[in-house]
Amino acid sequence: MSHHHFPICPTSGKVRYRERNDTKVALRRADRDRHLARVNKVACSRTEINGYLCSDCDGWHLTSQHAQP
């Protein structure tokens, strides 16, 4: 069960962030989680490295893909 308070995009099934700043906060959290996993020598499934604007729901999503030029 997910514990986030953001809605889900009906097209992608990803968490829908309302603003770009929300993705920045989430990306910092993912980076912190990865760091703590390395320090504690445990696995971490957080792979998000970028945010992007979804043309289907007009919200922002996280992705593990590098930014498109």
Phi, psi and omega in degrees: 000136181278147182247012180278163180250014179262148178289170179255137176291127181293337182274309185267337185078006180271161175298135181255111176269140184287321185232156178303321181299326178298323179289325178297318178297315180295323179292323176296321178295318178296319179296318178297317179299318178296318179299312180298324178295318178297315181299319181272001178055049177234163179287151177222131181267000181285114182239002184294134180227348181215161172241155178211154179276127181273125180285345180277316185247358183058024174250182180251143178233163174258151179215156175266001179277148175290154182299143176281138180291000000 
